């Protein structure tokens, strides 16, 4: 058995991201809502598992809608650390690529009343009424996109209310 130490981290809601960095959130939100999304969870042996996922930004939270008996639910219940990547499918033409966004944190299962309210806000179909809903306590959000001028990639990181910009070739 692998022992994994979970270190304490500052966490936030999507509302916190919007309040501390409104321009960043205005750019990251549409990227997180668009395209296909992949979640990384940790398997029992500590290795990563990646799976398609439905994640929405609802009522100031990053909300994960999961199938009740999926391996990713078992992973999250054992170790709540997750990373979600929203991909806009980069093309060879950097100028037409809007960018990607990622968020990391810990997935916390919503209580039944909150889960029902979030499902209603999303407009989830009745047949998923009993499925688990998780809210991500966010530790960081990252945007990767073309830098102004289009010849480099810009990486913008939100962590604990601070925003940092980096460029890479």
ZALOMI-876665 format. One record per atom (N, C-alpha, C): residue in one letter; x negated, y, z. Coordinates in steps of 0.02 Angstrom, whole numbers, padded with zeros to 5 digits, always signed. Atoms other than C-alpha are relative to their C-alpha. Layout:
BEGIN
AXYZ;...
***
This chain:
BEGIN
X-00042-00059+00000;X+00000+00000+00000;X-00044+00062+00000;X+00037-00063+00004;X-00062+00174-00043;X+00030+00049+00049;X-00023-00051-00046;X-00051+00306+00091;X-00011+00068-00032;X+00004-00066+00031;X-00013+00480+00026;X+00015+00052+00053;X-00010-00054-00048;X-00035+00632+00136;X+00037+00057-00035;X-00038-00055+00027;X+00097+00763+00101;X-00019+00062+00039;X+00022-00061-00033;X+00023+00932+00140;X+00056+00051+00001;X-00051-00051-00001;X+00135+01073+00196;X-00014+00053-00053;X+00007-00052+00050;X+00166+01204+00063;X+00056+00050+00008;X-00052-00050+00000;X+00261+01365+00049;X+00048-00017-00057;X-00048+00016+00052;X+00421+01332-00046;X+00049+00057-00007;X-00045-00055+00015;X+00550+01443-00125;X+00058-00027-00042;X-00055+00014+00046;X+00715+01441-00218;X-00012+00039-00064;X+00005-00040+00061;X+00738+01506-00394;X+00017+00073+00015;X-00014-00069-00020;X+00815+01660-00312;X-00062+00035+00025;X+00062-00030-00025;X+00648+01690-00224;X-00046+00019-00058;X+00041-00017+00058;X+00558+01683-00391;X+00028+00063-00033;X-00031-00058+00032;X+00683+01807-00465;X-00011+00064+00040;X+00008-00060-00042;X+00666+01925-00316;X-00072+00024+00003;X+00070-00021-00008;X+00476+01924-00303;X-00033+00017-00066;X+00030-00012+00065;X+00439+01927-00490;X+00054+00000-00054;X-00057+00000+00047;X+00592+01980-00592;X-00020-00006-00073;X+00020+00004+00071;X+00500+02003-00758;X-00024-00070-00017;X+00022+00069+00010;X+00415+01834-00739;X+00059-00047-00004;X-00060+00043-00001;X+00581+01750-00695;X+00042+00009-00063;X-00038-00013+00061;X+00665+01834-00844;X-00031-00036-00060;X+00034+00038+00053;X+00534+01751-00957;X+00004-00075+00013;X+00003+00071-00017;X+00525+01583-00865;X+00069-00033-00003;X-00067+00029-00004;X+00713+01556-00841;X+00025-00030-00066;X-00023+00028+00064;X+00761+01537-01025;X-00043-00059-00024;X+00043+00056+00019;X+00610+01424-01055;X+00018-00062+00041;X-00018+00056-00042;X+00660+01314-00907;X+00068-00029-00019;X-00068+00023+00018;X+00840+01304-00969;X+00003-00030-00070;X-00003+00023+00069;X+00798+01269-01152;X-00041-00064-00010;X+00041+00057+00019;X+00725+01118-01237;X+00010-00062+00042;X-00005+00061-00039;X+00698+00946-01168;X-00043+00006+00063;X+00035-00004-00064;X+00640+00919-00990;X-00024-00069+00021;X+00031+00061-00026;X+00526+00788-00915;X-00016+00012+00074;X+00019-00006-00071;X+00506+00757-00728;X-00055-00051+00014;X+00052+00045-00025;X+00351+00681-00650;X+00015-00013+00073;X-00008+00021-00070;X+00379+00583-00490;X-00058-00047+00016;X+00054+00045-00020;X+00263+00471-00391;X+00028-00069+00016;X-00020+00069-00012;X+00282+00282-00395;X-00025-00022+00069;X+00019+00028-00065;X+00261+00174-00240;X-00076-00005+00007;X+00073+00007-00003;X+00076+00146-00284;X-00036+00067-00008;X+00030-00066+00006;X+00047+00334-00305;X-00013+00022-00072;X+00009-00019+00069;X+00036+00331-00495;X+00060+00040-00024;X-00056-00042+00024;X+00143+00454-00595;X+00050-00039-00041;X-00054+00025+00043;X+00309+00413-00676;X+00029+00061-00034;X-00033-00055+00034;X+00379+00528-00810;X+00065-00025-00030;X-00067+00018+00023;X+00562+00526-00860;X+00036+00062-00026;X-00043-00055+00022;X+00685+00632-00955;X+00047+00019+00057;X-00041-00022-00056;X+00793+00736-00840;X+00045+00058-00022;X-00043-00059+00009;X+00935+00862-00835;X-00014+00047+00059;X+00013-00050-00052;X+00879+01016-00738;X+00033+00065-00021;X-00034-00064+00014;X+00979+01177-00726;X-00018+00050+00055;X+00007-00053-00049;X+00955+01343-00640;X+00070+00024+00017;X-00069-00013-00020;X+01117+01363-00542;X+00001+00030+00070;X-00009-00032-00065;X+01165+01478-00399;X-00066+00014+00034;X+00065-00017-00028;X+00983+01528-00376;X-00043-00059+00019;X+00037+00060-00015;X+00919+01350-00368;X-00020-00037-00064;X+00018+00047+00053;X+00826+01229-00483;X+00032-00066+00020;X-00042+00057-00018;X+00949+01083-00484;X-00014-00058-00047;X+00012+00061+00038;X+00911+00905-00539;X+00062-00045+00006;X-00056+00047+00002;X+01056+00793-00591;X-00030-00068-00017;X+00032+00065+00008;X+01004+00610-00573;X+00050-00057+00002;X-00041+00060-00003;X+01078+00438-00603;X-00015-00034+00067;X+00008+00023-00069;X+01106+00357-00432;X-00049-00058+00011;X+00043+00059-00011;X+01007+00195-00458;X-00064+00002-00041;X+00060-00005+00042;X+00864+00263-00563;X-00063-00006+00041;X+00064+00005-00034;X+00683+00233-00521;X-00022+00069+00025;X+00022-00067-00022;X+00654+00422-00511;X+00035+00020+00066;X-00032-00014-00065;X+00783+00434-00369;X-00036-00038+00055;X+00039+00038-00050;X+00690+00296-00276;X-00066+00034+00014;X+00064-00035-00008;X+00526+00387-00308;X+00009+00062+00044;X-00010-00063-00036;X+00595+00553-00244;X+00018-00012+00073;X-00018+00014-00070;X+00670+00476-00088;X-00060-00024+00041;X+00061+00023-00033;X+00501+00398-00048;X-00050+00057+00008;X+00047-00057+00000;X+00396+00553-00093;X+00032+00055-00042;X-00041-00049+00034;X+00490+00712-00139;X-00037+00046-00050;X+00037-00045+00045;X+00350+00795-00240;X+00019-00015-00073;X-00018+00005+00071;X+00402+00829-00421;X-00032+00056-00039;X+00019-00052+00047;X+00344+00924-00572;X+00048-00007-00059;X-00047+00001+00057;X+00467+00971-00711;X-00031+00042-00055;X+00027-00035+00059;X+00406+01019-00885;X+00057+00009-00050;X-00049-00016+00051;X+00526+01107-01003;X-00038+00018-00063;X+00040-00008+00061;X+00455+01091-01177;X+00042+00029-00056;X-00034-00028+00059;X+00503+01198-01325;X-00030-00029-00064;X+00029+00036+00057;X+00403+01082-01440;X-00042+00047-00043;X+00047-00044+00035;X+00254+01185-01495;X-00010-00023-00072;X+00013+00015+00070;X+00226+01195-01681;X-00071+00023-00017;X+00067-00020+00023;X+00066+01221-01780;X-00004+00076-00006;X-00003-00073+00007;X+00122+01402-01803;X+00012+00031+00069;X-00005-00028-00068;X+00086+01485-01635;X+00051+00057+00003;X-00044-00058-00001;X+00186+01639-01683;X+00073-00019+00009;X-00070+00020-00007;X+00349+01540-01688;X+00013-00042+00063;X-00007+00039-00062;X+00318+01447-01524;X+00018+00046+00058;X-00020-00044-00055;X+00415+01528-01380;X-00038-00014+00065;X+00036+00018-00061;X+00313+01436-01248;X+00035-00056+00038;X-00026+00052-00045;X+00341+01305-01114;X+00000+00027+00071;X+00001-00017-00071;X+00378+01317-00929;X-00002-00064+00041;X+00004+00056-00046;X+00341+01203-00784;X+00016+00026+00070;X-00007-00017-00070;X+00392+01204-00603;X-00017-00061+00042;X+00020+00053-00046;X+00327+01103-00457;X+00031+00015+00068;X-00026-00009-00068;X+00393+01074-00283;X+00022-00067+00028;X-00027+00059-00034;X+00489+00953-00175;X+00075-00002-00012;X-00071+00009+00014;X+00659+00883-00222;X+00035-00020+00065;X-00038+00012-00061;X+00784+00888-00079;X+00072-00016-00020;X-00068+00019+00018;X+00950+00796-00094;X+00050+00047+00032;X-00052-00045-00024;X+01097+00914-00079;X+00052-00040+00039;X-00055+00032-00037;X+01231+00873+00049;X+00060-00005-00046;X-00056+00013+00045;X+01396+00811-00026;X+00040+00063-00020;X-00038-00060+00015;X+01485+00980-00015;X-00039+00044-00049;X+00042-00041+00045;X+01340+01076-00095;X-00007-00034-00068;X+00006+00037+00063;X+01317+00939-00226;X+00063+00009-00043;X-00063-00008+00037;X+01501+00951-00275;X+00005+00071-00029;X-00003-00069+00023;X+01490+01141-00287;X-00048+00011-00058;X+00048-00008+00054;X+01333+01132-00395;X+00022-00036-00063;X-00027+00036+00057;X+01410+00999-00508;X+00054+00041-00035;X-00054-00042+00029;X+01563+01112-00531;X-00030+00060-00036;X+00031-00059+00031;X+01452+01263-00568;X-00033-00017-00067;X+00032+00022+00062;X+01360+01163-00701;X+00052-00022-00051;X-00051+00027+00045;X+01522+01094-00773;X-00012-00073-00015;X+00015+00071+00009;X+01468+00914-00747;X+00065-00039-00009;X-00060+00040+00010;X+01592+00783-00808;X+00020-00038+00063;X-00028+00033-00059;X+01703+00696-00680;X-00034-00067+00015;X+00030+00066-00011;X+01616+00528-00706;X-00067+00002+00038;X+00062-00004-00039;X+01457+00593-00621;X+00012+00029+00070;X-00018-00032-00063;X+01550+00656-00467;X-00037-00030+00060;X+00035+00030-00057;X+01459+00533-00352;X-00075-00003-00007;X+00072+00004+00012;X+01286+00548-00429;X-00037+00050+00045;X+00038-00045-00043;X+01150+00625-00321;X-00022+00063-00036;X+00024-00065+00024;X+01103+00807-00344;X-00057+00020+00046;X+00058-00022-00038;X+00933+00870-00291;X-00014+00073-00017;X+00021-00070+00009;X+00875+01050-00267;X-00075+00000+00011;X+00072-00002-00007;X+00691+01087-00293;X-00021+00059+00043;X+00034-00052-00039;X+00599+01184-00157;X-00063+00014-00040;X+00052-00016+00049;X+00482+01271-00279;X-00064+00023+00034;X+00066-00022-00024;X+00296+01287-00243;X-00036+00041-00053;X+00030-00040+00053;X+00244+01354-00414;X+00040-00007-00065;X-00031-00001+00066;X+00309+01399-00587;X-00054+00025-00048;X+00051-00018+00049;X+00200+01411-00742;X+00032+00009-00069;X-00019-00011+00070;X+00232+01485-00914;X-00064-00008-00041;X+00055+00005+00049;X+00118+01435-01059;X+00029+00022-00066;X-00028-00028+00062;X+00144+01536-01218;X-00055+00035-00039;X+00050-00037+00038;X+00054+01628-01357;X-00013+00067+00034;X+00019-00065-00027;X-00042+01779-01292;X+00016+00053-00052;X-00008-00053+00049;X-00010+01948-01371;X-00057-00002-00051;X+00049+00006+00053;X-00099+01945-01538;X+00001-00069-00032;X-00012+00066+00027;X-00063+01760-01559;X-00059-00046-00009;X+00057+00043+00012;X-00241+01694-01564;X-00023-00038+00063;X+00016+00034-00062;X-00247+01634-01383;X+00064-00023+00034;X-00056+00022-00041;X-00135+01546-01258;X-00003+00037+00066;X-00005-00034-00064;X-00076+01641-01106;X+00033-00047+00050;X-00029+00040-00054;X-00043+01549-00943;X+00016+00049+00057;X-00022-00045-00054;X+00058+01642-00811;X+00026-00044+00056;X-00015+00042-00058;X+00071+01566-00638;X+00034+00042+00054;X-00033-00028-00059;X+00196+01612-00501;X-00011-00049+00057;X+00011+00043-00058;X+00148+01545-00331;X+00006+00044+00062;X-00008-00037-00063;X+00208+01608-00162;X+00016+00073-00009;X-00018-00070+00012;X+00274+01769-00238;X-00050+00039-00040;X+00052-00034+00040;X+00113+01813-00329;X+00000-00027-00071;X+00005+00019+00070;X+00092+01811-00518;X-00071+00013-00024;X+00067-00006+00029;X-00075+01778-00603;X+00004-00017-00074;X+00003+00013+00072;X-00113+01785-00790;X-00070-00024-00018;X+00063+00026+00025;X-00248+01685-00877;X+00007-00011-00075;X-00001+00014+00072;X-00295+01666-01060;X-00051-00054-00016;X+00044+00054+00023;X-00372+01516-01147;X+00000+00000-00076;X+00003+00006+00074;X-00428+01487-01325;X+00031-00065-00022;
***
